[in-house]
Amino acid sequence: MRQRERYSSGAKWESLVGYSRAVKVGDRIYVTGTTATGDDGEIVGVDDGYAQTATTMVEVSKLIDPRMFIEIEADAEL
């Protein structure tokens, strides 16, 4: 079993939602979506797409079928 290392940025969402900013397993590092949030919790570069480059923010109000409640994504290496 490979050792799993978790990395946190200290953002409030990590403890509220229960996720790690990045996870290292063996020689792979998985990084979660990261937004333009500064150390003080404020948004960096408001109205400036260049300042917020290399970030992704997605808001999902529902999945494609109203009977679906969750969607799971996974990465795998054999």
Contacts in CASP RR format, 6 or more apart in sequence:
PFRMAT RR
TARGET T0000
AUTHOR 0000-0000-0000
METHOD contacts of the structure
MODEL  1
MRQRERYSSGAKWESLVGYSRAVKVGDRIYVTGTTATGDDGEIVGVDDGY
AQTATTMVEVSKLIDPRMFIEIEADAEL
2 25 0 8 1.000
2 26 0 8 1.000
3 25 0 8 1.000
3 26 0 8 1.000
4 23 0 8 1.000
4 24 0 8 1.000
4 25 0 8 1.000
5 23 0 8 1.000
5 24 0 8 1.000
5 25 0 8 1.000
6 20 0 8 1.000
6 22 0 8 1.000
6 23 0 8 1.000
7 20 0 8 1.000
7 21 0 8 1.000
7 22 0 8 1.000
7 23 0 8 1.000
7 24 0 8 1.000
8 14 0 8 1.000
8 20 0 8 1.000
8 21 0 8 1.000
9 21 0 8 1.000
9 34 0 8 1.000
10 21 0 8 1.000
11 21 0 8 1.000
11 37 0 8 1.000
11 41 0 8 1.000
12 41 0 8 1.000
13 19 0 8 1.000
14 20 0 8 1.000
14 21 0 8 1.000
19 32 0 8 1.000
20 32 0 8 1.000
21 31 0 8 1.000
21 32 0 8 1.000
21 34 0 8 1.000
22 29 0 8 1.000
22 30 0 8 1.000
22 31 0 8 1.000
22 32 0 8 1.000
23 29 0 8 1.000
23 30 0 8 1.000
24 30 0 8 1.000
28 75 0 8 1.000
28 77 0 8 1.000
30 75 0 8 1.000
33 55 0 8 1.000
33 56 0 8 1.000
34 54 0 8 1.000
34 55 0 8 1.000
34 56 0 8 1.000
35 43 0 8 1.000
35 52 0 8 1.000
35 55 0 8 1.000
35 56 0 8 1.000
35 57 0 8 1.000
36 43 0 8 1.000
36 44 0 8 1.000
36 45 0 8 1.000
36 51 0 8 1.000
36 52 0 8 1.000
36 55 0 8 1.000
37 43 0 8 1.000
37 44 0 8 1.000
38 44 0 8 1.000
44 51 0 8 1.000
44 52 0 8 1.000
45 51 0 8 1.000
45 52 0 8 1.000
63 69 0 8 1.000
63 71 0 8 1.000
END
